[in-house]
C-alpha cells in the first residue's frame, strides 16, 4: 500500500477510534476462551467478569496439558479434544498474549485455521478494560489518543525515509486494532541500534547507554564495526550491573568507561524500583526497594557525547528532559525506545523536534507486535 493511502487509512481509523461511543462488549453474554495462559491471559480472566456477564470455558495455550491455570480453569493445547469441544460451542476467543515473543497475527491465523471465527486481539479488548487492566506497555485507550490527534498527524510528515513513514502508520493502525493483510517485515533484533538501511552513527562513539542491561548493546555495536572513545553506561538492577561490569572489562584499557549502578530520570534523587526481572526491571511508583536515579545534565558536564541510547522501561520521556541541555549542546544521535507507553509513539519524537536541532527522524521495529520500536534521531 502506498504511504499516502496508508496515511489516509490511519487518520480515518484514528478519528473513528477517538469518537467511538460506549457500546456493549463483543464478549457480553458469550462463552469465552482465552488463548494464552501467561500473565496477560490470566489477568484478562480475572477482570472480564468484573464488567461483563461471561462464561469462561478455559485457556488455550501451546504449553497446555490440562493443568489448572486460574481457579478451576485449565489450559489445553489447540490440538486437544477439549479444544475441539469448545470449537463446537462457538465461543469468543480472546488472544491473551501481549509480548514481543509471539506474533498476535500468527496466533489469529492459527485460530482461524482451526475453525474459530470470533476472535479478538488485545488491541480490540483493552479499550474497554483499560481501567481494570492498568498499564500494559503501548496498549491505549480513547483518552490516550483523543487529545493528540493533531500531534499524531503532524509526526507523520516528519520521517526522513519512506520506510519509517510506512512503519509509523502501520504501527498506528495495528495499535488501534485495525487488521492489515500485509505488513512490512521486522528489522532483525541483531540490527537494533545499527540499522544498515540508515546512516551510521558518528565514530568513534561517545555513548550514553541508558538501560545498559548486561552490556548487550555495547557488544552489538562492536560487532557492527563501531569503535568507542567513551562509554557512560547506566543500569540500576544489581544483578544486571554485575554482568555489565564483566562485559565492560573486556574493552581496551584506552576506552574511557564509566559504569553507573543507577537509573536515568528528569532529576537526581532516589526512586522506587522493581528489581530481579532481568531486562524488565524498572522504576515504579511503589516498589520493594529504592535506587538512585540521575539526570544526565547533572553528571555529564563537559562530556561531548555523540550517541544517547535509552531503553529504560518507560522512563524515556523523563530521562530525556533530564538530558535536555546535554542534547542541545552536543546534538548527539538519539536511539530511544517508543513502546513502553502509547503516547511515546508520538510524544518523544515531537519533544525532540521541539528542540529545533535539525534532526532527521527514522524508526524501526525489532520485535513482534510493535515491541522494541525505536526512534533513531540523527543530526544533519
TIGU-729390 format. One record per atom (N, C-alpha, C): x, y, z; residue in one letter. Coordinates in steps of 0.05 Angstrom, whole numbers, plus 5000, padded with zeros to 4 digits. Example, Ala and Ser with C-alpha at 12.3 -4.5 7.8 and 13.67 -1.06 7.14 Angstrom:
TIGU-729390
526448865156a
524649105156a
526449345156a
525749555142s
527349795143s
525850015157s
This chain:
TIGU-729390
501749765000x
500050005000x
501850255000x
501050454983x
502650704983x
502350845009x
504451005015x
504451145041x
502151355042x
501451475020x
499151665020x
496551525027x
496151285016x
493751135022x
493751035051x
496150955060x
496450865088x
495951095107x
496851325101x
496351565118x
493351625120x
491951615098x
489151675098x
487651465115x
488451215112x
487150995127x
487751035157x
490151105164x
490851145192x
489351385204x
489251605190x
487851835200x
484851785204x
483651635185x
480851565188x
480451375212x
482251185215x
482050995238x
482351145264x
484151335265x
484551485290x
482051655297x
480851785277x
478451935282x
476151755292x
475951525280x
473851335289x
474351245317x
476851185323x
477551075350x
476951285372x
477651535368x
477351725389x
474451815392x
472751775371x
469951855373x
468051625379x
469151385384x
467551155389x
465851185414x
463351115412x
461551135435x
461650875451x
460750905476x
460650665493x
458650465480x
459450215479x
457850015468x
458249755483x
456449565480x
456749315493x
459149165483x
460649045502x
463048895494x
462248655477x
464048585459x
463548375440x
463348105454x
464248085479x
464147835494x
461847835514x
460248045515x
458048065534x
456047835529x
455547685551x
453647465550x
454647225534x
457147205527x
458246995510x
459846795526x
460246565513x
462346385523x
465046475513x
467046465530x
469646585523x
471846385528x
473646365510x
476146225513x
478446425510x
480446405528x
482746575526x
485046415515x
486246525494x
488646395483x
491046525497x
492546365512x
494946475526x
494446465556x
495946295570x
495646265598x
497846395614x
499046595602x
501146755616x
499846975633x
501547165640x
500647385658x
498247535646x
498547615621x
496347775609x
493847615606x
494047365598x
491647205595x
490247155621x
491847105642x
490547065669x
489247315679x
490547545674x
489347795683x
486747855668x
486647785643x
484147815628x
481947645641x
482647395648x
480647225661x
479647335687x
481347485701x
480547595727x
478647835723x
479248005703x
477748255701x
475248235683x
475148045665x
472748025648x
470148015664x
470047845684x
467447825699x
466748085715x
468748255719x
468148505734x
466448695718x
466548675692x
465048865675x
462948735658x
462948475656x
461248335636x
460148075648x
457947985636x
456947715642x
458147535621x
460047375629x
461347185610x
461446915623x
461646715606x
462046435615x
464846355605x
466746365623x
469446295615x
469745985615x
470645885591x
470945595588x
473745505597x
475745665592x
478445595600x
480545725581x
482845615581x
485145725566x
486145535544x
486945655522x
488545505502x
491345615505x
493245425503x
496045505506x
497845295494x
499945375481x
501745185468x
503044995488x
503145075514x
504144905535x
501944775552x
499544795541x
497344685556x
497344385558x
496844275581x
496743985585x
494543905605x
492444075605x
490344025624x
490844135652x
493044285656x
493644385683x
491944615691x
491444645717x
489844865727x
491545115725x
490345325714x
491745585710x
490745795729x
488045805732x
486846015749x
484245905760x
483945905786x
481645785799x
481245495789x
479045435776x
478545165766x
478945155735x
480045365724x
480345375695x
482945255686x
482845085666x
485244935657x
486145035629x
488644965623x
489745035597x
490144785580x
489344805555x
489444585536x
490744675510x
492044485497x
493244545471x
491044575450x
491644715429x
489744755408x
488944495394x
490844305395x
490344045382x
488843845400x
488043925424x
486843745443x
483943695437x
482843485449x
480043425447x
478243635460x
479243755481x
477743965495x
477444205477x
479544285462x
479344505444x
477244455422x
477144205413x
475144135393x
472344155404x
471944085430x
469344115443x
468644405445x
470544575453x
470044855455x
469344975428x
470644895407x
470044995380x
467144955373x
466044725381x
463244665374x
461344855389x
462244985411x
460545165426x
460645455415x
462345495395x
462545755381x
463045985401x
465145965416x
465746175436x
467146415422x
467346635437x
469146855430x
471846785441x
473846785424x
476646735432x
478047005435x
479147055458x
480647295463x
483547225465x
485247345448x
488047295449x
489247435473x
490147275492x
491247385517x
494347375517x
495447445494x
498347455492x
499147735485x
500847855502x
501748135497x
504648155504x
506448075486x
509248095490x
510748105463x
513348095464x
514848125439x
515647855427x
514947635440x
515847375431x
514047235411x
511447275414x
509547125397x
507847325381x
507647285355x
506147465337x
503147425341x
501747635348x
498847615350x
497547555323x
498747665302x
497647605275x
497847305269x
500047185276x
500446895270x
498546725288x
498246815313x
496346665331x
493546685320x
492746915311x
490046945300x
489646765275x
491646765258x
491446595233x
491246305241x
492646225262x
492545945271x
489745875282x
488546055297x
485946015308x
483845995286x
484146175266x
482246165243x
482445895228x
484945805224x
485345555210x
484145325226x
484145335252x
482945125269x
479945125267x
478845365261x
475945375258x
474445585274x
475945715292x
474645935308x
474046175290x
471846295294x
471046515276x
470746785290x
470346775316x
470047025332x
472547055349x
474447225340x
477047245353x
477547545358x
478447605382x
479047885390x
482047895398x
483348105389x
486148155396x
486348325421x
488748335434x
489048515457x
488248805451x
488848895426x
488249175419x
485249225418x
483649025411x
480849055409x
479449035437x
480748905455x
479648855482x
480349075502x
482849175500x
483949345520x
482349605525x
481449745503x
480049995508x
477749975528x
476349755528x
474049725547x
474849615574x
477349535577x
478349425602x
480749575613x
481349805602x
483849945608x
484050015638x
481850095651x
482050165679x
482649915696x
481349695689x
481749445705x
484449325700x
485449335675x
488049215668x
490349395675x
489949655675x
492149835681x
494149855659x
496549955665x
498649995645x
499449725633x
499549725606x
500449485591x
502049575567x
504349685573x
506149785551x
504549975533x
504549915507x
503450115488x
500450085484x
499149895496x
496249875493x
494950135503x
493150245487x
492050505493x
489050515493x
487950715507x
485050765508x
484451015492x
481851075490x
481051315476x
482351565487x
482551575514x
483751805527x
486651845519x
488151625514x
490951655506x
491251785479x
489351765462x
489551865435x
487952125430x
485752165446x
483852365439x
485052645438x
486852715456x
487952985456x
490353015439x
491052815423x
493652825409x
493252775379x
490852805369x
490452745340x
492152925322x
492153175327x
493753355310x
496753305313x
497653235337x
500453165340x
501252915325x
499552715326x
500052465312x
500152515282x
498252675272x
498252735243x
500752895235x
501653075252x
504053235246x
506453055245x
506752875263x
509052695263x
509252535238x
507052465226x
507152315201x
508652455179x
508952715180x
510252865160x
513252895165x
514252805187x
517052865195x
519052645189x
518152415181x
520052185178x
521852235154x
524452155157x
526452215137x
526452025113x
525251785117x
525151595094x
522451465093x
521851365069x
519151245065x
518651005083x
520850855089x
520450615106x
519550695134x
520650915145x
519851005171x
516951105171x
516251255151x
513551355149x
511551125147x
512150935130x
510450705127x
510150555153x
512350505167x
512350365192x
510750515213x
510950775214x
509450935233x
506450895230x
505550925205x
502650895200x
501750605205x
503350415197x
502750135202x
502450085232x
504350195248x
504350155277x
501850285289x
501250525280x
498850655290x
496350495285x
496050395260x
493750225253x
493649975270x
495949845274x
495949605290x
495149655318x
496149875330x
495549935358x
492650025361x
491350115340x
488550195341x
486749955335x
487949725330x
486349475326x
485449435298x
486649565279x
485949535251x
487549305238x
486149115225x
487448895212x
488548975185x
490948885178x
492148925152x
493048655141x
492548625115x
493148365103x
496148325100x
497648545094x
500548525090x
501848735108x
504048665120x
505548855137x
508548835130x
509949055135x
512749055130x
514248865148x
516348735139x
517848545157x
519248695179x
519748555201x
521248675223x
524148715215x
525348915228x
528248945226x
529548775247x
531148585239x
532148385258x
533348515283x
532848385306x
533748495331x
536748515332x
538148355317x
541148365316x
542048635304x
540248775290x
540949025278x
540049265294x
538849215318x
537949435334x
540249625341x
539749875338x
541650095342x
543950105321x
543849935301x
545849935280x
544549845254x
542449995246x
540749915223x
542249985197x
542749785180x
544349845156x
542950015135x
540250035136x
538850205117x
538650495125x
540050565147x
540150845156x
543050935158x
543451195159x
546251295162x
547551185187x
550151145187x
551551055211x
551951285231x
552251205256x
552951405277x
555751505273x
556251735284x
559051845283x
560851665300x
563151615289x
565051435303x
567751575306x
569251525328x
568651345349x
566351435367x
564851245378x
562551315394x
563351425422x
561951625430x
561951725458x
559151685468x
558651445478x
555951335482x
554951365510x
552451455513x
550851425537x
548951185533x
549350975549x
547650735546x
545750725570x
543350825566x
541250825587x
539750565586x
539750415608x
538650145608x
540649955595x
543149965606x
545349815594x
545049515597x
543349425615x
542749145620x
545449005626x
546248815609x
548648665614x
550948755595x
550448975581x
552449055561x
551848955533x
549448855528x
548848735502x
548948935480x
548149185485x
548349395464x
551249455457x
552949465478x
555749515473x
556949295455x
556249045461x
557348825446x
556248825417x
553748905414x
552548915387x
553849125370x
554249365382x
555549585367x
558449505359x
559749365376x
562449265369x
562349085345x
560448905345x
560148715323x
559448845297x
558249085298x
557549235274x
559649435266x
562049405278x
564349555269x
564749825281x
563449875303x
563750135316x
566150135336x
567650345337x
569650395357x
568550575379x
569650555403x
568750715426x
570950895436x
570451145439x
572251325453x
571451345482x
568851335488x
567851355515x
565251215518x
564751095541x
562250955547x
561351045575x
558851145577x
557551205602x
555051035604x
555250815619x
553150615620x
551650615647x
548950605645x
547250635669x
545450385671x
545550255694x
543950015698x
543349985728x
540850025737x
540250025765x
539849745778x
539349545761x
538949275773x
541549155781x
541849075806x
544448985817x
545548745802x
543848545796x
544848305782x
545748375754x
544048535740x
544848615713x
547448775713x
547748945734x
550149115735x
552648955738x
552548735754x
554948565756x
555748455729x
553848375713x
554448265687x
555348475668x
554348725671x
555248945655x
558149005661x
558948995686x
561749045693x
563548835680x
562648585679x
564248375666x
564548435637x
562348515624x
562548575595x
564448805590x
564249015607x
565949255603x
568849195607x
569448995624x
572248935630x
573748825606x
572348735585x
573648635561x
574348845541x
573549105546x
574249315528x
577149405531x
578349515510x
581149605512x
581449815534x
583749815548x
584149995570x
584050285563x
584550355537x
584450635529x
581650745526x
579650565526x
576850665525x
576050785552x
575051025551x
574051155575x
571351035583x
571250895605x
568850755613x
567950845641x
565450925643x
564350985670x
561750825672x
561550665693x
559150495697x
557650595722x
555050635719x
553450765739x
551250565748x
551250485773x
549150305783x
546650465791x
545550605772x
543250775777x
541550805752x
539150915755x
537450965732x
537651245722x
536151305700x
536051575689x
533351695694x
533251955700x
530752085706x
531052385699x
528952535704x
529052825698x
530452985720x
530952855743x
532452985764x
534052775779x
535852865797x
537552685812x
536252645839x
535552395845x
534152335871x
534252025875x
532451925892x
532051635895x
529151575888x
528751335876x
526051265868x
525650965874x
523050895876x
522350615880x
523150455855x
523750195860x
524850035838x
523949745841x
523149625819x
522449345819x
524649195805x
526249035821x
528648915811x
528348615808x
530348495795x
530348205793x
528848095769x
528148265750x
526548175727x
528248195701x
530948175704x
532748185682x
532248445666x
531648425640x
531248665624x
528648815631x
526948685647x
524348815654x
524448955680x
526648965694x
526849125719x
526349415713x
524849555730x
524149825723x
523549995748x
523550265743x
522650455764x
519650425767x
518650445791x
515850415797x
514950625817x
512350675818x
511350865838x
511650755866x
511150495869x
511450365894x
512950105889x
515350085899x
516949845894x
518149745919x
519249495919x
520349375943x
522949495952x
524249655935x
526849775942x
527050045929x
529150185934x
529650445921x
532450445909x
532750595888x
535350625875x
535850915869x
538450995866x
538951265857x
538351295828x
537251525821x
536951595793x
538251875788x
539151915764x
540552165758x
539552295733x
539752555732x
539352705707x
542052725693x
542152665668x
544752675654x
545952955654x
544253155654x
545253435656x
546753485682x
546153335703x
547453375729x
550153255730x
550753045714x
553152885719x
555052865696x
554252945672x
556052925649x
556953195639x
557653365657x
558653635650x
561153605632x
561153735610x
563553745593x
564153485579x
562353295579x
562753045565x
561453065537x
562953075516x
561853115489x
560752855477x
558552765488x
557352515478x
556252555450x
556352335434x
555252355407x
553052155401x
552351985421x
550051805418x
548851745446x
546251775448x
544751705472x
542751495465x
542951265478x
541051045474x
539551015500x
536850985498x
535250945522x
533250725517x
533350515532x
531250305534x
530850265564x
529250435577x
529250445606x
526350405616x
524950225604x
522350125614x
520350345621x
520150545604x
518050745607x
518951005617x
521551025626x
522551275637x
523851455616x
523551385591x
525051525569x
524351815568x
521751885569x
521052165566x
522152335589x
522052235613x
523152385636x
526152405634x
527452185626x
530452195625x
531352385603x
529852405581x
530552595560x
530452885570x
528352945586x
528153205598x
530553265616x
531553055629x
533853085646x
536453115631x
536353075605x
538753095588x
538453325567x
536553495571x
535953695550x
538353875544x
539753975565x
542054155560x
544354005546x
544753755554x
546853585541x
546153555511x
543653495505x
542853465478x
543153725462x
542253945474x
542454195460x
545354285455x
547154205473x
549854295470x
551354125449x
550953865450x
552653685433x
551153555409x
548553585408x
546953465387x
547753175381x
547653005401x
548352725396x
546152585380x
546852355368x
544852185357x
543152075380x
540652005374x
538851905395x
537651645386x
537651445403x
536351185397x
534551135421x
532051195419x
530251205442x
527851015437x
527350835455x
525150645452x
522350785455x
520450695439x
517850825437x
515550645445x
516050415457x
513950215460x
512950175489x
513950335508x
513150285536x
510550415543x
509750625530x
507250765535x
506050845508x
503350845505x
502250915479x
503051185469x
503151385487x
503751665478x
506551695469x
508351525477x
511151555469x
511551535439x
509751395425x
510051365396x
510251635383x
508751835393x
508852105381x
510152315400x
509752285426x
510652505444x
513652525445x
515152295444x
518052315445x
519252435419x
518552335395x
519552475371x
518852765370x
516452845378x
515653125377x
517053295398x
517853165421x
519453315440x
522153375428x
523353185415x
525953225403x
525753435381x
523653425365x
523253625344x
522953905356x
521653915379x
521254175392x
523854315401x
526054165402x
528654285409x
529854445386x
528754405362x
529654545338x
532654515333x
533554265333x
536354205330x
536954075303x
535054075285x
535453975258x
536253685257x
534553515268x
534953225267x
533453105244x
534352885234x
532852715216x
531752485232x
529152425227x
527752225243x
527351965228x
528151745240x
527651475229x
526351305251x
525051085244x
524250895264x
524350615251x
524750425269x
524750145261x
523549985284x
522349745278x
521349565298x
522849305297x
523749215321x
525548985323x
524348745337x
521648745341x
520448515354x
517448505346x
516148285352x
513348245345x
511648455359x
509348515346x
507148665358x
507948945366x
509749065351x
510749345353x
512349385379x
513149165393x
515049195414x
517849255402x
519649355419x
522349435410x
522249625387x
520349805387x
520350015366x
522150245376x
523950335359x
526050525366x
525850775348x
526051005361x
526451255346x
529451285343x
530351335318x
533051395311x
533151685301x
534151865318x
534252145311x
537252215305x
537752295281x
540552345272x
540952635265x
542952765276x
543453045270x
544453065240x
543353265227x
544153305199x
547053415197x
